Amino acid sequence: MRNVIATTTFRTAGVARILIVDDEPSMRTMLTAALSGEGYQVDCAASGVEALGHLGRETVDVVISDVMMPGMNGIELLKEIKRGAPEIEVILMTGCCSVQLIEEALRSGAMACLEKNSTGFVLKLLAEVEQALNHPNFLDGCRGLRCLQTQPPRHEPGRLLPE
């Protein structure tokens, strides 16, 4: 089965879209509240497989994923996203950060790997999301504006992921 990732950016909708992927409902709830409170449109998935299905139906600007999940883990999800839609920024989070995990995440294309239990985790995550939305690959002509509703999408929706 092939997975399709839709890749139109937030500029067409006027609001940045964030996908949270975590098998813990309480973490999804807390992050949804924090991010939607900042004005982002937030969707959630409980697994990597569910996240890929969501990415096939909806456009997303940033993915925030837990690393340790049953089935497809966050690193595997990251690799699938980067293979099909490298312009989507991915931020990983984990309950136990190791140097090896951080190195693998960054080598695989993650923007950051944050420890969930660290002091100021939510503030660090919000800063990383803002940085992701201001990344040169993402802006692609935005000239520092939050969104440009008149600019056409920079990608055609629906890019196939290799099997």
Secondary structure, 3 states (H helix, E strand, C coil): CCCEECCCCHHHCCCCEEEEECCCHHHHHHHHHHHHHCCCEEEEECCHHHHHHHHHHCCCCEEEEECCCCCCCHHHHHHHHHHHCCCCEEEEEECCCCHHHHHHHHHCCCCEEEECCCCCHHHHHHHHHHHHHCCHHHHCCCCCCCCCCCCCCCCCCCEECCC
